[in-house]
Amino acid sequence: MTVTENKPAASATGTAVEHVLTLDCAESPGIVHAVSGFLVEHGCDIIDNKQFGDRRAGRFYMRVHVTSTAGGTAADEWTAQLRAAFEPIAERYGMRWNLDRHGRKQRVLIMVSKFGHCLNDLLFRARSGELPIEIVAVVSNHLDHKALVDWHGIPYFHLAVTPDTKADAEARLLEVIDEKDVELIVLARYMQVLSDELSAKLSGRCINIHHSFLPSFKGAKPYHQAYERGVKTVGATAHYVDAELDEGPIIAQQVIDVDHTYGPEDLVAAGRDTECRALTNAVRWHCEGRVILSGGRTVILR
């Protein structure tokens, strides 16, 4: 296989390698033509393509899933060559972009407190291969779920948090993130507020889940508060973490109808289901390269 002017030449024979190219940039003529031409030039066949032109914001978003053959080149090297070859196009249009192997498992760290339903759901889906993730560590301010996590063979870090230890706990968390080469942090009902400094450092790679009653029912026992008000829907919101606590860019939401026959415990059970579903969707879409941040909102190319 030969490479000319930093552009890989795909072989007609060899192992098929699938990639996902995600990009966004200012709207201008020729973007799709340039991307399509690049893919044809490098022997890539399109499996799936999603794109969105936001006329209000004047911005273009695209996710394209392709397959190609690497010939005698190792798959990782082929990926690197494709990235290098795409850089001039990305620079020409001022793109924010990423090109990665399709199905590559992202390294995920989960944070949890005492409620374990979201943690358990993610552990099962990761172990069964339903999610393209590798859970490399679990961090908690309690020891409640250590036995479960140990059974899965995943390192468990107990970082107790008090007003006096919060700074040290967050510093240790950052050390674990570096040590484990973590790509995504998931707050699976982690009930501690992250500092503004930590939220900023984790921007775009930390997902939180909470019930969708906010801001109506804050504090303890939100489902009991909802019962007293006779709510007719129960839902959950998964979003990126930022300094606004539970108001970061929304990735996924789940809602189910309820009625007067639901007691507080029934609402809690329904809420757990929506939380698991919304968080699973958010993690999947993020790791599949379907989520593009656009200011305070997200574009989901499903």
N, C-alpha and C positions, 0 to 999 in steps of 0.2 A: 504494500500500500504506500502511496506517495502523498505528500502534502505540499501544496503549492501556495505560496503567499498566505500562509497560515490558514488555509481553507482545506478541511478534510475532504477526501474523495471516497464516498461510500462504495464498498464492493458489492457486486451483484450476488455474491455468495458469502456465506458466513452466518454467524449467530445473529438472530434478530434482537435488537435492543430498542426498548421503548423509552421515550422521553416525554416530559411535559414542559412546554414553554409558556410562561405566564408573563404578561407585560401590561404596562399602562403608560400613556404619554398624552401630550396635548394633541387634539384632533388636527389632522392635516391630510391632504390627499396623498395616496401612495403607500400608506402603511401596510395594508393587507397585501398589496402587490409585492412590496419589498419582503415581507415575511414569507409569503408563498413562494417567491422566487428563490429565497434562501433554502427553503425546505426542498424544493425540486432539485436545486443545484447539488444538494448534499444527499440525495437519494432517500429522502424521508417521505413516507406515505402517511397521510392524515387519517387517524382513526376517529377522532372526535374534535370538533372545533366549536368554541363558544366565544362570542364577542358582543360588546355593548358600546355604543357611542352615546355618551351623555351630552346631549345638546345644550342642556342648561349650564353645565359646568365646562363644556368645550373640551371634554377629555374622552379618550378611547381606551377600552379595556379588552384584553384578549387572552384566552387560554386555549392552547392547541396541543393535543395528544397525538404523537406520531410514533411510527416504527421505522427503523432503518437497520441495515446490516453493517457490522463493524469490520467485516473481513477478517484479517489476521490480527487486528488491533484489539487489545484488551478493552473491555467495556468501559472501565473508568477512564482510560486514555481517550477513547472515542468521545465520551462525554466532555472531557476537557477540550478536545479539539473543536467540537461543535460550539462550545462556549466562546472559545477564542475567535472562531470564524464569525460569530454573530455580533461581537462587540462593535464593529464599525457601523452596523445597521442601528444598533441600540444608541450609539453616540449620535448618529445623524438625526434621529428623531427625539433625542432626549428622553429615552425610555428608562423607567424603573422596570427591571426584568429579572427573571430567574429561569434557568434551565436545569432540570434535574432528572434523574432516572425515575421512570414511572414505577410506583410500588415500593420505592426505597423506604425503609422503616425509619422514621424520625425518632431521635432519642428524647424521651419524655420523662420529666420529673413531676410526680403528683404530690400535692400538698393537701392534707386532710386534718380535721379535728376529730370530733366524736361521731358525727353522722357518717356512716360508712357505705351508704347505698351507691353513691356515684363512684367511689373508689372500687367497690366490688364489681360494678358493671364494667368499668374500664379494664380491670385486671382480667376479667373473663374474656372480653372482646379482644384484648391484646393477645392473650394466650391462645385463643381459637383462631387467630389470624384474621378476624373480621375488620380490625383496624390496622392501618399501616404504621404501627408504632412499636417501639421497644421501650418498655418502662424500665429505666435504669436506676431509679431510686424513688423512695417515698419518704417525705418529710412530714412530721407531725409534731404538734405541741402536746400530744398525749400518747399514751402507750396502748390504747385500746385495740388498735389494728395490727400490732406488731406480729402476732402469731399468724394472722392471715397472710401478711406480706412475706413473712419468713417462709411460709409454705410454698409460695410462688417463687422462692429463691431470689428475691429482690432485696437489695440493701435498704434497711429502715433506719432513718435518722430521727432521733427524738430531740427536738429543740424546744425546750420549755420557754414560754414567752411571758414575761412580766414587764411592767413599766421600766424596771431596772435592767432587765436582760434583753430587751427588744433589739437594741443596736447590735449587741454581740450575736444574737440569734440570726439577724439578717446578714451580718458579715459572714457567719458560718454557712448560711444558705448559699451565698454567692460563691464561697469556696467549693461547696458540693457541686454547684452548677458547673464550675470550671473543671473540677476533677472528673466529673462524669460526662463532660462534653455535651451538655444538655442543649437541645435545640428548642424545646417547647416546655413551658411550665403550666400545669393545669391545677387550678384551685378547686378541688373536688369537695366543696363544702368546708373549706378552710376558714375558720371563724375569727381570724386575726386580721386587722387592718394593716396593709402594707404601708410603709412610709412613702412619702412623695419621692424621695431619692431612689428607693428600690423600685417603685413603680416606673420611674423614668428609665432606669437601667434595663428593665424587662419589657419596655414598650414594644408592642407588635409580636411578642412571643410569650405572652402570659394570658391565659383564658380563665375567666371566672364564671361561676354559675350561681344564680340566686332566683328565688321565687319572683313572680311577676306582679306581686301585690305592691311593690315599692312604687311611689313613695307613700302609698296610703297606709300600709300596716307595717310600721317599723318596730324594731326591738324584738323582745321575746315573744314566742308563741304567735307568729303572724297568722297561722291557719286558724287558731282559736279566735283571733280578732276578726278574721274573715267570716267565720261561722256566725259570730254575733251580728255581723252586718248583712248576712244572707247573700253572700256572693253567688254568682251564677256561672263563673268560669274560674278555673285554676290553671295556672301556667308557670313557665320558667323561661328565663332569659340567659343565654350564654354570650359573653362579650369579652373584648380585650380589656385588660386592666390599664387604667391610667389614674392620674391624680384625683379624678372625680369619683373615685371609689366605685359605686355601682352604676355609673353613667358612661362607661366607655363604649366604643363602637360596637354595635350589636352584630353578632354573627348568626345566631340561631335562636328561635323561640318556639315553644310548644304550648298549646292550649287545649284543654278539654272542658266540655260542659259538665256542670254539676247542678244539683237542685236542692230543694228543701229536705230531702231524705238523707243527705250527707251530714253526718255528725263531724265534730272536729277531727276525730281519728281517721275518718274516711277521707277528709280533705287532705290530711297529712300524707296518707298513702297515695292519693292521686297526685299530690305535689311531688312526691318522690319519683313517680313514674315520669312526669314531665321533665323533671330536672335531669334524670338519666338520659332521656331521649334528646333533649336540647344539647346537653354537653357532648354526647356521643357525636351528634351531627357536626357540632362546631369543631371538635378535634379532627374528625374525618375530613371535613372540607378544608381546614387549615393544612393538614398534612398532604392532601391531594393537590395542593396549589390552586384551590378554587376561590380563595378569599383574597381580595385586594383592598387594602386600606385606602380610603379616600377622604381625608380630613377626619371629621367626627363620625363618618359612616363607613359602611363596607359595601363592596360590590361582590356578590357571590355568583361565580360562573359555574352553574350546576349543569 
